[in-house]
Amino acid sequence: MKRVELLLPAGNLEKLKYAIDYGADAVYVGGKILSLRAQASNFSLDDIKEGVEYAHNRNKKVYVTVNVIPRSYEIHLVKDYLISLDNIGVDGIIVSSPAIISIAKEYTKLHVSVSTQCSISSSYSANFYKNNGADRVVLSRELSLDEIEYIKNVADIELEVFIHGGMCSAYSGRCTLSNYFSLRDANSGGCAHSCRWNYDVYQNGSKLNNEFFRMGSKDLVSIREIKRLVEIGVDSLKIEGRMKSISYISTVAYTYRKLLDDIYNNELKPYEYYEYLLGDATNREAASGFLNHEAGKDETLYVSSDTEANKNFLGIVLSYEDGVCTLEVRNYFENNESIEIISPSLELKHSRITNLKRDGELTNAARHALEVVTFECDTILKKGDLIRRLK
Amino acid sequence: MILYEIKNKSEMKNIKNTGYIISVFGVSSSPLNISIDYAEEIIKSSLNPVYLKLNLLYHDKDYPKLIEVLDNLKGLKGIIFQDLGLVELNKNYNLDLIYDPGTFNTVVEDVSYFKNTSIESLIISREISLSEIKDFVSQDKNMLYGYHVYGKPLMFYSLRKHFTSFRNVEKDFPNLKDKYDVFLKEETRNEFYPTYEDENGFFIFRDETINVYEYLHIFKNVDYLILDRPFISDKEYFDTLDLYLGSIDYKEYKNKYPSQTLGYFFKEMGVKLKK
């Protein structure tokens, strides 16, 4: 069975390392310029270089998003930037702009993926890009599994498919609500998520809705669709979320890594197992988008756009010695709580917190994010392991 | 050339240096859609070039209908489109290709890419400023250009049928499919955005009408001036056509339609950067 690339996002160097350690085959990052997700902690060229070295030493890849629709005041930056990325050893770039594809092809040897911002929805569109400089297309998130299979069979180009994370309510790149309402250019990374705002619907001067009308999309989760995508033979499975936390990146990478490896090894467990592994890493409501049928009520946040913070991620292991774990805290927990340990090299393990201490003194609870505590744990832990509350 | 949208034969004025845009059921999304048979009639009887608006993103399942329409519309001059898959399809038709992807085509460097394709013309983004447009059109031309000089811009295109889905949330919410008299209002603004749902998805337009006539001199190097018609009254639309044809005085027109805007011509767009 063909091995498909598991592609994780990384908002900074630390997240890049976690993504790779927890199972990504490749990561995508944004530089300081020409990248969407303007609010993500983007990478300097030095950071990208270090990230590439870290990835290549582990036989993994790094793609850089250069996916803005550029404006005339920034287009002059593109050529030198792409040449720098090529010289650093970046494996490829993800682009939306035809101008940037042209420059990449003329001056670099970078692998070029055409972004989902271009809403590539057919084999015809995929073939256009194949014939005009692209090495890979990131398919529109509005496609079903059957449509993806058809494109794979007909179009002779690498296919990348989004499998997890946030989705636009509109076709990506075909929304200017943010531009109009907030003067924030969605195609330059400034999206104000205006589709999640509150609207009323009027006809002939009468308001037709009782509750507010909203159009935001539920997040995408596709645990149950991965096997089919592997069988179809797509080339890359992509996770959204360059602005997400370390716990999110690690947990999602860990879950899909386990799922893929179990598929390859013919050891697939019930899907509930992988959904449990994923836990509440996705803290917004989620669905399978368009993969199984046209997205409707169950794939849309019509009623509430509120998100609840994930409070079950307790912290990151800093060290483990003689049965004592030193932990950097993320959320409140108490002594004697039951926990789960997520470790790149282990199956999910359960344990219990005992002898919780702050500054060497016994305490009944870890209360503050980023404080450092110790506790005794009978499971051998490693730096970088994640601890979450056992529900 | 001025390209304007028509919905019947009586609107063809056969004036020199104008062309007609038609929208056809099954392949276009517009309140102005006409049947494929009537589109054939229009093309046969027209003395001026006729262009078909193909303003959707097409999936493979949509291509048989596209092929049927293009096979039937003999004499069609070209297509105005946003899905680059149609460039592949057009290898069988040899129509003029006017690429109109909405928010894209923001820098003249895009021309370097498209000049190697069979695309004849690029429609410049309406989301860039006047100075950026000047930059774009003042460079050496390797392609034809177009610009939407008038109309209510589309600002949201989704495949999701939001009105239909919302009927599963509120049981007494009416069926609004194919209704073109519906508006969305954002809770904090006293503005009403024309919105419709059809078989192709869900579309939201700006409430204001953009008209850049007073800056027409900037567009002397632009080959296609497009007048958008959705959600404009017939009277205002044809007054606007007369304005662009030089048949009526701008001052008189402006008095009649005082609330039109210049869109993003003088607005500085940004992103909210993390501090």
Interface residues (C-beta under 8 A of the other chain):
Chain A: A38 Q39 A40 S41 I69 P70 R71 S72 I75 V78 S96 S97 P98 A99 I101 S102 I103 C118 S119 S121 S122 S123 Y124 S125 A126 N127 F128 Y129 N131 N132 G133 S140 E142 L143 E147 Y150 I151 V154 S169 A170 Y171 G173 R174 C175 T176 L177 N179 Y180 F181 L183 R184 D185 A186 N187 S188 G189 G190 A192 S194 C195 W197 N198 Y199 D200 V201 Y202 Q203 N204 L208 N209 N210 E211 F212 F213 M215 S217 F290 E294 A295 G296 K297 E299 T300 Y302 V303
Chain B: L57 Y58 H59 D60 K61 D62 Y63 D83 L84 G85 L86 V87 E88 L89 G102 T103 F104 T106 V107 V108 E109 D110 S112 Y113 F114 N116 T117 S125 E127 I128 E132 D135 F136 P153 M155 F156 Y157 S158 L159 R160 K161 H162 F163 T164 S165 F166 N168 V169 E170 D172 F173 P174 L176 K179 D181 V182 F183 L184 K185 E186 E187 R189 F192 T195 F202 I204 R206 Y264 K267 E268 M269 G270 V271 K272 L273 K274
